[in-house]
Amino acid sequence: MRGVLVDSNVILDVLTEDRTWYQWSSSALEQCASESTLCINPVIYAEVSVRFHRIEDLEAALPGELFQRLHLPFEAAFLAAKAFVRYRQRGGVRASTLPNFFIGAHAAVSGLRLLTRDDRRYRSYFPRVRFVSPRALAGR
């Protein structure tokens, strides 16, 4: 599949019309949608759902015809846990980063590009993932 996994930060930037990131995120999302399939997984769905009180409103914001729902492969869960252990061994203290490792590992295991505005946290743990990000587009 030629797809791109869309990080929750990009979706939330668009839904909240974030002052700093709305323009970049909406343009990147539109560009990716024009050339490949936009994908989300249960972790991304859960992170975005925090902004909604009703599942019907969430479903309207993430329509199935625009965002293909993918299951999180068990191999990705294993890889995410190993990356999280490395993160903690390197001195990482935030327990809330585990969802990011699930997202990065899913992209790595499934061969998906990852659309995110914050690729730094992914790059050192998932070096084979191809990113669509401000840094990637700037050639860094």
ABEGO torsion letter per residue (X at the ends): XBBBBBBAAAAAAAAAGBAAAAAAAAAAAAAAAAABBBBBBAAAAAAAAAABABAAAAAAABBAAABBBBBBBAAAAAAAAAAAAAAAAAGBABAAAAAAAAAAAAAAAAGBBBBBABAAAAAAABAABBBBBAAAAAGX
